[in-house]
């Protein structure tokens, strides 16, 4: 997906926000960029193997566990169960013109 250059130009007094949640991010490559070892795992067996290897290496490691994108979506449907604020509403303001 391309981003238009107009959307990327910073306007004076604005904050640039570039954070994007990407399910296909390869975070384990960060370790490799700094001389460590990165592991990308998709199964419990892969995780066990990567964890054993990372511990045995004695060096810095990142194990990126790819999660099921459908896991945990049920929490997004529970917004109606979130508690409402217990704080009292602010008092009404009285205008001198009234």
C-alpha positions as CSV (number, residue, x, y, z in Angstrom):
1,X,0.0,0.0,0.0
2,X,1.5,3.3,-1.0
3,X,1.2,6.4,1.1
4,X,0.7,9.7,-0.6
5,X,3.4,12.3,-0.1
6,X,0.9,14.8,1.1
7,X,0.0,12.5,4.0
8,X,3.6,12.2,5.0
9,X,4.5,15.9,5.1
10,X,4.7,17.4,8.5
11,X,2.6,20.4,9.2
12,X,4.0,23.0,11.7
13,X,2.7,22.2,15.2
14,X,1.7,18.7,14.4
15,X,3.0,15.4,15.8
16,X,4.1,12.8,13.3
17,X,2.7,9.4,14.1
18,X,4.0,6.5,12.1
19,X,3.2,3.5,14.4
20,X,1.4,0.8,12.5
21,X,0.4,-2.6,13.9
22,X,1.5,-5.2,11.4
23,X,0.8,-8.9,12.0
24,X,3.6,-9.8,9.6
25,X,6.4,-7.8,11.3
26,X,9.7,-9.6,11.6
27,X,10.9,-8.4,15.0
28,X,13.4,-11.2,15.3
29,X,15.5,-9.5,12.6
30,X,16.3,-6.7,15.1
31,X,18.5,-9.1,17.1
32,X,20.3,-10.1,13.9
33,X,20.9,-6.4,13.0
34,X,22.8,-6.0,16.3
35,X,24.8,-9.2,16.1
36,X,22.4,-11.5,18.0
37,X,20.3,-14.4,16.9
38,X,16.6,-14.0,15.9
39,X,14.0,-16.8,15.8
40,X,10.6,-16.8,14.1
41,X,8.4,-19.5,15.5
42,X,4.9,-20.6,14.5
43,X,4.4,-23.8,16.5
44,X,4.9,-24.9,20.2
45,X,7.6,-27.3,19.0
46,X,9.4,-24.5,17.2
47,X,9.2,-22.4,20.3
48,X,10.8,-25.1,22.5
49,X,13.6,-25.6,20.0
50,X,14.3,-21.8,19.6
51,X,14.2,-21.3,23.4
52,X,16.7,-24.1,24.0
53,X,19.0,-22.8,21.3
54,X,18.7,-19.2,22.5
55,X,19.6,-20.1,26.0
56,X,22.5,-22.3,24.9
57,X,23.9,-19.5,22.7
58,X,24.6,-17.3,25.8
59,X,24.1,-14.2,23.6
60,X,21.3,-11.8,22.9
61,X,18.3,-13.3,21.2
62,X,14.8,-12.4,20.2
63,X,12.1,-15.1,19.7
64,X,9.2,-13.8,17.7
65,X,6.2,-16.0,18.3
66,X,3.7,-15.6,15.4
67,X,0.2,-15.7,16.9
68,X,-3.1,-16.8,15.4
69,X,-4.6,-13.5,14.2
70,X,-8.1,-14.8,15.2
71,X,-7.0,-15.5,18.8
72,X,-8.3,-13.1,21.3
73,X,-10.8,-11.3,19.1
74,X,-13.5,-12.1,21.6
75,X,-12.2,-9.4,23.9
76,X,-13.1,-6.8,21.3
77,X,-16.8,-7.8,21.6
78,X,-16.9,-7.1,25.4
79,X,-16.9,-3.3,25.3
80,X,-20.4,-3.2,26.8
81,X,-19.1,-5.0,29.9
82,X,-16.4,-2.4,30.7
83,X,-17.1,-0.4,33.8
84,X,-18.3,3.1,33.5
85,X,-16.6,5.9,35.4
86,X,-17.5,6.2,39.0
87,X,-16.5,9.9,39.0
88,X,-19.3,12.4,39.5
89,X,-20.1,14.5,36.5
90,X,-18.7,18.1,36.7
91,X,-21.1,20.6,38.1
92,X,-23.1,22.7,35.7
93,X,-21.7,26.1,35.0
94,X,-23.8,29.1,35.5
95,X,-23.5,32.0,33.1
96,X,-23.7,35.6,34.4
97,X,-25.7,36.4,31.2
98,X,-28.5,34.0,32.1
